[in-house]
Amino acid sequence: MSPTDVLADLGLIPLKAVVFQSMLLLVAIALEAMVLRQHLRLGYQTSVQYAATINLLSTSLGWIAFLSLEAVLPTALRQQIMSYVLFSRFFENPWLEALPVMMVMAAIVVFFATYWVKLQSLSALVALLGKAPVLEAPALSDRPGRSRSARRGAPSAARSRTATYTVAVLQANALSFTVIVVLLFLQLQVVLP
C-alpha cells in the first residue's frame, strides 16, 4: 500500500493542530512539574512523571469530550470550530459575533474541569504509587504528648495533604493555562497579521 493510499484512508489530519497541541502539552508539563516539585517537595523526576501523567490524562479526556460534544453542535458552529482547528481562522457566518463570549465561557468550564481531573488523578496516582509528598511536621509544644496545633484543633494529616494537593494543582493549572492562553494569542497574531 502506498503512502498516498494510507493518507487517503486516514482522511484529513490536522497536523498543525497536533503539533501545536504537543508543544502546549510539553510547556504545561514543564511548568506544572516545577510547581508540583516546589509545593509537594518531590524530586525532579517524580514531579515530571506526575505532571506528565496528569496532563496526558486530562488532555486525552478533553479531546474525547470535545469530539463527543462537537458531533452534536449545529452545523454552522461546527464549521467555525473546524475552520479554527484546521486553518486558525474563523469564517463569516451567524455564529461569528457570539464566538468571543462562547470562547470565554468554554475556557472557564475547561479550566475547572481540567483542574478537577488533574486533582483527582494526582490523588489517585499518589495513592497508587505510594509516593506521598513530604509535608512539614507540626510544631511540638512544651508539654509532652500534645502539640500546640493539636490543642487549637489543627486539621488532620489527611486534610492537610488534601489541602496541599488542592493548592499545588490549582496553582500549577493556573500557571499552565495562563502561559497557554498567551501562546494561543501569539499564534493568532502570527497567523493573522
N, C-alpha and C positions, 0 to 999 in steps of 0.2 A: 504494500500500500504506500503510495507516495505521500510526501508531506502535504501536498495540496489537498489530497483526499481526506487526510486526517483533519486539517483545518476546516474543510467544508463540513465534515461531520460534527465538529465541535460547535459550529455556528460563530456568532460574533463574540469575541473575547475582549473585554475592556482591559487590555494590557496596561494602559496608562494608569487606570484606577487601581489595578492590582499592585503595580509597582509603588504608587503613591501611598496606598494603604500599608504596604510593607514598611515603607520608610517611616510613616507615622507610628506604626507599631513598635519599631526599633527605638524611636525617640521616647515613646511612652514607657517602654520597658526600662530604658536607661534612667529616666527621671524618677520613675516610681521606685526603682531599686535603690536610688540614693535616699529617698525619703524613708523607705522601709528600713534600710540599714541604720539610718540615724535614729528613728523612733523606736524600733524594735530591737536595736543592738544586735543585729545579725551580722554574720560575716559577709564579705563581698559576694562570694559565690552563692551562698544561700539566699541573699536578698535578690540577686539577679534571677535565680531559679524561681523564687516565689513570684517576683514581678512578671517574669515571662509566662509562668503558668496561669496566673490570674488574668493577664491581659489576653493571652491566646484564647482562654475560655470565654471571656466577656466579648471578644471580637467575634468569635465563632457564633455565639448565641445572638449577638447583634445582627450579623448577616442573615442568620436563619429567620429572625423576627422581621428584618427588613424585607427579605424576599417573600415571606408569607403575607406581610401587610401590603406590599406593592401589588400583589396579584388581585387584591380586592378594591384598589383605588379606581376612581374614574379615569377614563382613557386620557383626557387632556392633562390631568395631573401626572399620570404615569409617563406621558411624553416629556413633561418638564423634568421629571426625575431622571429619566434615561438620557435626556439631552445633557444634563449636568454631569452625570456619571461618565458618559462616553465622550462628550465634547467640551466640558467645563463651561457651558453657557446655557442660558435659558432661551426658549422660543417665545415669540409673541403669541399668546393665547389668553383666554379669560382668567386663568389662574396666575398670571404673571404679577399682578398687583397684590395678591394675597400671599405670595411666597415669602416675603420677609417676616411677616408675623408668624406664619406657619413654621418657618425655619427656626425662629427663636423658641417657639413653644416645643418643637421637636427636640431642640438642643437641650432644653431644661429636662424634658422627660428622659432623654438618652443619658444625661449626666447622672440623674438619680437612679435610673435602672442599672447603669454600669456600676455605680458606686455600690448598690446593694449586691449585685452579682460578685463584685470583687471582694466585698466584706465577707460574704458567705463562703466564697471559695477559699479565701485566706484562712478563715477559721477552720474549715474542713481540712485544708492542706496541713495546717499546724497540728491538728488532732490526728490526722492520718500518719504523718511523718514523725510526730513526737518531738519536733524541734521548736519548743516554745521559746519566745524571746526572753532575754534576761531583764527582769523588772527590778527596780530598786527595792531593797528591803525596808520595811517600816522602821522608823526610829525607835530605839529602846528607851524606856523610862528609867527613873531612878529605882523604882520598886521592881524587884524581880518577878517575872511571870506575866507582866502586863506592859503593853506599850502605850504611849500617850495617844497614838492614833486609835488604838483599840478602845480606850476609855471614851473617846469622842464619837465612837460609832463609825469608824472608818469602813469603807466598803471592803468586802471580802476580796481575796486574791483573784477569784474568777471574774468578779465585776470589774476589778481594776484592769485585768488582762483584756476584757471585752472593751473597756473604755480606751485602752491603749491602741487596740486594733482599729477601733472606730475612728479615732483621731488620725492615726497613721494613714489609713486607707482614704479618708476624706481629704487630707492634705495632698497625698500622692495623686489622687484622681483630679483634684482641682488644679494642681500644677500641670499635669499632663494635658488636661483639657484646655487650659489657657494657652499653652505652647502650641497645641494642635490647631486651635482657632486662629492664632497668629499665623501659623504656617499656611492654613487654608486661605486666609486673606492675602498673604503674599503670593500664593499660587494664582489666585484670581487676578491680582494686579499684573502678574507676568503674562498671563494668558489673555487678559482683556486690557491692553494699554490704550 
